[in-house]
């Protein structure tokens, strides 16, 4: 198990390999379809959103206000990442992202960007939204809520030992591609 904490340097990320289990402690930001499209089309982030050398989580969290008026995350499962494939390579490049968290994997453009710019794709467990929310120790802020609405807004989370598995590394390897190729080979035996 590799423990990742700030600074999320390129050297730390390039030391990871497909199949490595990691836990993340530090800050991560959420970003789904609306944010990716907005950035792809040249939209600007608020100054407080520090994606540079950071981690972007494909997540539409369920967040409520407690009795004191503070945000509390009650569900934070990953969303399907392949929807971001048209945009992710550009965002990895433009923001020097070090990790993207989601589920289901991503395509060849993201794989190439991870290799070229020193980023990894981390697979979080789908169906464990409440368990993952327990790893969010504080909701620091929310950005662009008026523009995108709660699920698509950019949420800033302080996490502690957030679990994930490296399924695309910065060396050009993808567990998703390996599983697909093995499945095709197995299927070919029966055709």
KEKE-3310 file (N, C-alpha, C; in steps of 0.2 Angstrom, whole numbers, plus 5000, padded with zeros to 4 digits):
npx = (5004:5003:5006:4999:5003:5002:5017:5010:5020:5028:5038:5034:5022:5026:5033:5023:5014:5003:4990:4995:4990:4983:4983:4975:4979:4975:4971:4958:4949:4932:4926:4915:4905:4901:4910:4922:4919:4917:4930:4937:4932:4938:4935:4937:4944:4940:4951:4954:4953:4964:4970:4982:4995:4988:4974:4960:4943:4931:4916:4900:4895:4885:4880:4876:4870:4875:4868:4875:4877:4887:4895:4893:4899:4889:4889:4900:4903:4912:4910:4906:4920:4923:4915:4922:4932:4934:4939:4949:4963:4967:4965:4973:4985:4985:4983:4993:4989:4990:4984:4969:4953:4941:4929:4928:4938:4948:4951:4962:4967:4968:4976:4988:4991:4993:5005:5013:5013:5014:5004:4992:4978:4966:4957:4942:4931:4916:4899:4902:4899:4895:4905:4916:4914:4916:4929:4931:4936:4933:4923:4930:4926:4914:4913:4907:4894:4882:4882:4883:4876:4873:4878:4887:4895:4911:4918:4928:4938:4944:4953:4957:4967:4960:4955:4961:4965:4978:4975:4978:4994:5009:5017:5012:5004:4989:4977:4964:4964:4972:4963:4953:4959:4962:4950:4944:4953:4949:4936:4937:4941:4929:4922)
npy = (4994:5011:5026:5042:5059:5077:5086:5082:5075:5074:5064:5056:5051:5044:5034:5025:5010:5000:4992:4994:4998:5012:5025:5041:5056:5072:5086:5085:5089:5089:5085:5084:5080:5093:5102:5098:5100:5113:5118:5113:5121:5132:5139:5147:5144:5147:5156:5150:5136:5124:5115:5112:5101:5092:5083:5076:5071:5061:5063:5065:5071:5068:5080:5088:5101:5103:5105:5116:5123:5119:5111:5094:5079:5065:5055:5049:5042:5036:5042:5036:5036:5037:5046:5057:5056:5064:5076:5074:5072:5085:5092:5086:5089:5104:5107:5100:5089:5076:5065:5056:5052:5039:5028:5013:5016:5023:5030:5028:5041:5047:5038:5040:5054:5053:5046:5055:5066:5063:5057:5048:5036:5033:5020:5020:5012:5007:5009:5010:5022:5028:5023:5028:5042:5043:5044:5057:5070:5084:5096:5108:5118:5124:5127:5136:5132:5139:5140:5127:5118:5107:5093:5094:5104:5111:5103:5105:5094:5088:5074:5059:5045:5040:5027:5019:5011:5010:5010:5015:5019:5030:5025:5021:5009:5000:4993:4991:4990:4978:4969:4969:4964:4952:4946:4947:4938:4926:4925:4923:4910:4903:4906)
npz = (5000:4995:5002:4998:4999:5000:4994:4978:4968:4952:4952:4963:4957:4945:4951:4954:4949:4938:4946:4959:4976:4983:4996:4999:5006:5009:4999:4987:4972:4965:4949:4936:4921:4916:4921:4915:4901:4901:4905:4894:4884:4886:4898:4914:4930:4947:4957:4969:4966:4965:4954:4948:4948:4956:4961:4953:4955:4948:4952:4959:4972:4987:4997:5012:5023:5040:5057:5061:5049:5041:5027:5024:5018:5013:5004:4992:4980:4965:4948:4932:4922:4908:4901:4901:4893:4880:4884:4895:4892:4888:4899:4909:4903:4903:4917:4923:4930:4943:4947:4942:4948:4947:4940:4930:4920:4907:4890:4876:4873:4886:4892:4885:4888:4902:4902:4895:4903:4916:4925:4934:4933:4944:4951:4960:4972:4965:4971:4984:4990:5003:5011:5006:5008:5021:5022:5019:5027:5029:5021:5012:5003:4991:4973:4959:4960:4957:4944:4939:4947:4961:4960:4949:4952:4958:4971:4985:4994:5009:5012:5020:5020:5008:4998:4984:4967:4956:4940:4927:4923:4924:4914:4903:4904:4905:4915:4911:4897:4897:4903:4894:4882:4886:4888:4875:4869:4876:4872:4859:4858:4858:4847)
capx = (5000:5007:5002:5000:5001:5005:5015:5009:5025:5028:5042:5029:5017:5029:5035:5017:5013:4997:4989:4997:4985:4986:4978:4977:4978:4976:4965:4956:4943:4928:4924:4911:4904:4900:4917:4927:4917:4918:4937:4939:4930:4942:4932:4942:4943:4941:4958:4955:4953:4971:4971:4989:4999:4983:4970:4953:4939:4925:4911:4894:4894:4879:4882:4871:4872:4873:4865:4879:4878:4893:4894:4895:4898:4887:4890:4905:4906:4915:4906:4909:4925:4924:4912:4927:4938:4935:4942:4953:4970:4969:4965:4979:4991:4984:4984:4998:4986:4994:4979:4962:4950:4934:4928:4927:4943:4947:4953:4969:4970:4970:4982:4994:4992:4996:5012:5017:5013:5016:4998:4989:4971:4965:4950:4939:4926:4909:4894:4904:4898:4895:4911:4921:4912:4919:4936:4931:4936:4930:4922:4933:4922:4911:4914:4903:4887:4876:4883:4883:4871:4877:4882:4892:4899:4918:4919:4935:4937:4950:4953:4962:4967:4955:4958:4960:4970:4981:4973:4982:5000:5012:5022:5009:5001:4982:4974:4958:4966:4974:4957:4949:4963:4962:4943:4944:4956:4945:4930:4939:4941:4922:4919)
capy = (5000:5017:5032:5048:5065:5082:5088:5076:5077:5069:5058:5051:5048:5040:5028:5020:5005:4997:4987:4997:5001:5018:5029:5048:5060:5079:5089:5084:5092:5085:5088:5079:5082:5100:5105:5096:5103:5121:5119:5111:5126:5138:5142:5149:5141:5152:5156:5145:5129:5123:5109:5111:5095:5090:5077:5077:5066:5061:5062:5070:5069:5070:5085:5092:5106:5101:5110:5122:5126:5117:5106:5087:5074:5059:5049:5051:5037:5038:5042:5033:5041:5037:5051:5063:5055:5069:5082:5073:5073:5092:5095:5083:5093:5111:5108:5096:5084:5071:5059:5057:5046:5038:5021:5011:5017:5029:5028:5029:5048:5049:5034:5044:5060:5050:5044:5061:5072:5061:5057:5041:5035:5029:5017:5020:5006:5009:5006:5011:5029:5030:5021:5033:5048:5043:5046:5065:5073:5090:5099:5115:5124:5122:5132:5136:5129:5143:5139:5120:5114:5103:5087:5096:5109:5108:5102:5104:5089:5086:5067:5055:5038:5038:5021:5018:5007:5012:5006:5017:5022:5035:5022:5018:5003:5001:4987:4991:4987:4971:4965:4969:4960:4945:4944:4946:4931:4920:4924:4920:4902:4900:4908)
capz = (5000:4995:5005:4994:5002:4996:4987:4973:4963:4946:4954:4967:4953:4941:4955:4954:4943:4938:4951:4966:4980:4986:5000:4998:5012:5007:4996:4980:4969:4961:4943:4931:4914:4915:4923:4910:4895:4903:4904:4887:4880:4888:4904:4919:4936:4952:4959:4974:4964:4964:4951:4946:4952:4961:4960:4951:4957:4945:4958:4960:4979:4990:5002:5015:5028:5046:5061:5062:5043:5038:5023:5026:5013:5015:4999:4987:4975:4959:4943:4926:4919:4900:4898:4901:4888:4875:4888:4900:4890:4888:4906:4912:4901:4905:4924:4926:4935:4945:4947:4941:4951:4944:4939:4923:4916:4902:4884:4873:4874:4893:4893:4882:4892:4908:4901:4893:4908:4923:4929:4934:4934:4950:4951:4966:4972:4964:4975:4991:4991:5010:5014:5003:5011:5028:5021:5018:5034:5029:5015:5013:5000:4984:4968:4953:4962:4954:4937:4937:4952:4966:4958:4944:4955:4960:4978:4988:5000:5013:5013:5024:5018:5003:4995:4976:4964:4950:4934:4922:4926:4920:4910:4897:4905:4907:4917:4908:4891:4898:4904:4887:4877:4889:4887:4868:4867:4878:4868:4852:4858:4857:4841)
cpx = (5004:5003:5004:4998:5005:5013:5015:5014:5025:5032:5038:5025:5020:5032:5029:5017:5006:4996:4991:4991:4987:4980:4980:4975:4980:4970:4964:4950:4939:4927:4921:4911:4905:4907:4922:4925:4919:4926:4940:4938:4933:4940:4938:4940:4943:4948:4959:4955:4960:4972:4978:4993:4994:4979:4962:4949:4933:4920:4906:4892:4887:4881:4876:4874:4870:4870:4869:4880:4884:4892:4897:4893:4895:4887:4895:4908:4908:4910:4910:4914:4925:4920:4917:4932:4939:4939:4948:4961:4972:4969:4971:4985:4991:4985:4989:4995:4990:4990:4972:4959:4943:4933:4927:4933:4942:4951:4960:4972:4972:4976:4989:4996:4995:5003:5016:5018:5014:5009:4996:4981:4970:4958:4948:4933:4919:4905:4896:4904:4899:4902:4916:4920:4915:4926:4937:4930:4933:4929:4924:4929:4919:4912:4909:4896:4881:4877:4881:4878:4876:4881:4887:4896:4906:4918:4926:4934:4944:4949:4958:4961:4962:4958:4956:4966:4972:4979:4976:4988:5003:5017:5019:5005:4994:4979:4967:4959:4968:4968:4953:4952:4962:4955:4942:4947:4952:4939:4931:4939:4934:4919:4921)
cpy = (5006:5023:5038:5054:5070:5083:5081:5077:5072:5063:5053:5047:5043:5034:5023:5016:5002:4992:4989:5000:5007:5021:5036:5052:5067:5082:5086:5088:5088:5089:5082:5082:5090:5104:5104:5099:5111:5122:5118:5117:5133:5142:5143:5146:5147:5151:5151:5138:5128:5116:5107:5106:5093:5084:5079:5071:5066:5059:5067:5068:5071:5074:5088:5097:5103:5106:5117:5126:5124:5111:5099:5082:5067:5053:5052:5046:5040:5038:5038:5038:5042:5043:5057:5062:5060:5075:5080:5074:5080:5095:5092:5088:5101:5112:5104:5092:5079:5064:5061:5051:5045:5030:5019:5012:5022:5026:5029:5036:5050:5044:5038:5050:5058:5049:5050:5066:5070:5061:5049:5041:5030:5026:5017:5015:5009:5006:5006:5019:5032:5029:5026:5040:5048:5045:5054:5068:5080:5093:5106:5120:5120:5128:5131:5132:5133:5141:5132:5116:5110:5097:5089:5101:5106:5109:5101:5100:5089:5079:5064:5048:5036:5033:5021:5013:5010:5008:5008:5021:5027:5032:5019:5012:5004:4994:4986:4988:4980:4967:4964:4964:4953:4942:4943:4939:4925:4919:4921:4913:4899:4902:4904)
cpz = (5000:4998:5001:4998:4999:4998:4983:4967:4958:4948:4958:4962:4948:4944:4955:4948:4944:4943:4958:4969:4983:4991:4999:5004:5009:5004:4989:4978:4965:4954:4938:4924:4913:4916:4917:4903:4896:4902:4897:4882:4882:4895:4909:4926:4941:4955:4965:4972:4961:4961:4949:4951:4957:4958:4959:4952:4953:4949:4958:4967:4981:4996:5005:5020:5035:5050:5062:5055:5039:5033:5025:5020:5015:5010:4994:4983:4968:4953:4937:4922:4911:4897:4897:4896:4883:4878:4892:4898:4890:4895:4910:4910:4904:4912:4927:4931:4937:4945:4945:4944:4948:4944:4932:4919:4911:4895:4882:4874:4881:4894:4891:4886:4899:4908:4899:4899:4915:4928:4929:4935:4939:4950:4959:4966:4971:4969:4983:4993:4998:5013:5012:5006:5018:5028:5020:5025:5034:5022:5015:5009:4994:4980:4962:4954:4958:4946:4935:4941:4956:4964:4953:4947:4957:4968:4980:4994:5003:5015:5017:5023:5013:4999:4987:4974:4958:4944:4927:4925:4921:4915:4904:4898:4908:4909:4913:4901:4892:4899:4898:4883:4880:4887:4880:4866:4870:4874:4861:4852:4857:4851:4835)
residu = (UNK:UNK:UNK:UNK:UNK:UNK:UNK:UNK:UNK:UNK:UNK:UNK:UNK:UNK:UNK:UNK:UNK:UNK:UNK:UNK:UNK:UNK:UNK:UNK:UNK:UNK:UNK:UNK:UNK:UNK:UNK:UNK:UNK:UNK:UNK:UNK:UNK:UNK:UNK:UNK:UNK:UNK:UNK:UNK:UNK:UNK:UNK:UNK:UNK:UNK:UNK:UNK:UNK:UNK:UNK:UNK:UNK:UNK:UNK:UNK:UNK:UNK:UNK:UNK:UNK:UNK:UNK:UNK:UNK:UNK:UNK:UNK:UNK:UNK:UNK:UNK:UNK:UNK:UNK:UNK:UNK:UNK:UNK:UNK:UNK:UNK:UNK:UNK:UNK:UNK:UNK:UNK:UNK:UNK:UNK:UNK:UNK:UNK:UNK:UNK:UNK:UNK:UNK:UNK:UNK:UNK:UNK:UNK:UNK:UNK:UNK:UNK:UNK:UNK:UNK:UNK:UNK:UNK:UNK:UNK:UNK:UNK:UNK:UNK:UNK:UNK:UNK:UNK:UNK:UNK:UNK:UNK:UNK:UNK:UNK:UNK:UNK:UNK:UNK:UNK:UNK:UNK:UNK:UNK:UNK:UNK:UNK:UNK:UNK:UNK:UNK:UNK:UNK:UNK:UNK:UNK:UNK:UNK:UNK:UNK:UNK:UNK:UNK:UNK:UNK:UNK:UNK:UNK:UNK:UNK:UNK:UNK:UNK:UNK:UNK:UNK:UNK:UNK:UNK:UNK:UNK:UNK:UNK:UNK:UNK:UNK:UNK:UNK:UNK:UNK:UNK)
# end
